[in-house]
Amino acid sequence: MPDDLLARLAELERRYDGPVPEGLRLAAHLGSADAVERLFAAGEAAFYKSMVLGQLDIIRRRRADGSFYPALLADLRCYREGWRYWNRRVRALRAAAAEPRG
């Protein structure tokens, strides 16, 4: 596919009679399906990181006011697992993108 964004979008418009599928449109904007996957993974990692930080804040406040309950720790564990998974995925995708293709 051509390197120029407008050329990539024009090529997609020629290939489809009707709306261009969102995944292909995103790939055209970002340059590749790999770039879309990296952006998605980075977004998920950022989401889970914000959930971890928010949950830590909630746990601290609940402990301070005496309304803490154990399920808050289970939620924190879930958010940390999600962050770890997506963070590993981001690093793996970035490493794969940095490898020379030959």
C-alpha positions in Angstrom: 0.0 0.0 0.0 1.3 3.5 -0.7 3.2 5.4 2.0 1.1 8.6 1.8 -2.0 8.7 4.1 -4.3 10.1 1.4 -3.1 7.6 -1.1 -3.7 4.7 1.4 -7.2 6.0 2.2 -8.0 6.5 -1.5 -6.9 2.9 -2.2 -9.2 1.6 0.5 -12.1 3.7 -0.9 -11.5 2.1 -4.4 -11.5 -1.4 -2.9 -14.7 -1.1 -0.9 -18.2 -0.3 -2.1 -19.6 1.3 1.1 -18.0 2.0 4.4 -14.4 1.0 4.9 -14.0 -1.4 7.9 -12.8 0.5 10.9 -9.7 -1.7 11.4 -8.5 -1.0 7.9 -9.1 2.7 8.3 -7.1 2.7 11.5 -4.3 0.8 9.9 -4.3 3.3 7.0 -4.0 6.2 9.5 -1.3 4.6 11.6 0.6 3.0 8.8 0.1 -0.7 9.6 -2.0 -3.2 11.5 1.0 -3.6 13.9 0.8 0.1 14.8 -2.9 -0.3 15.6 -2.1 -3.2 17.8 0.7 -1.3 19.6 -1.6 1.7 20.2 -4.4 -0.5 21.5 -2.0 -2.3 23.9 -0.6 1.0 25.1 -4.1 2.3 25.8 -5.0 -0.9 27.7 -1.8 -0.6 29.8 -2.6 3.0 30.5 -6.1 2.2 31.6 -5.0 -0.6 34.0 -2.3 1.7 35.4 -4.8 4.3 36.2 -7.1 1.7 37.8 -4.1 0.5 40.0 -3.3 4.1 41.1 -7.0 4.8 41.7 -7.5 1.6 43.7 -4.4 2.3 45.8 -5.8 5.7 46.6 -9.2 4.2 47.6 -7.5 1.6 49.8 -5.5 4.3 51.6 -8.5 6.4 52.2 -10.7 3.5 53.3 -8.0 2.4 55.8 -7.8 5.9 57.1 -11.5 6.2 57.7 -12.0 2.6 58.9 -14.2 1.5 56.0 -11.7 -0.8 54.4 -12.8 -4.3 53.2 -10.7 -7.1 51.7 -12.4 -7.2 48.3 -10.6 -3.9 47.6 -7.4 -5.9 47.5 -8.8 -8.5 45.2 -9.8 -5.7 42.8 -6.3 -4.2 43.1 -4.8 -7.6 42.3 -7.0 -7.9 39.2 -5.9 -4.4 38.0 -2.2 -5.2 38.6 -2.5 -8.4 36.6 -4.2 -6.5 33.8 -1.4 -3.8 33.8 1.3 -6.4 33.9 -0.2 -8.3 31.0 -0.7 -5.3 28.8 2.6 -3.7 29.7 4.4 -7.0 28.7 2.4 -7.0 25.4 3.4 -3.4 24.7 7.1 -4.1 25.2 6.9 -7.3 23.1 5.1 -5.4 20.2 7.6 -2.5 20.4 10.5 -5.0 20.4 9.1 -6.8 17.4 8.6 -3.5 15.6 12.2 -2.5 16.3 13.6 -5.8 14.8 15.0 -5.4 11.3 12.8 -7.0 8.6 14.7 -9.0 6.1 
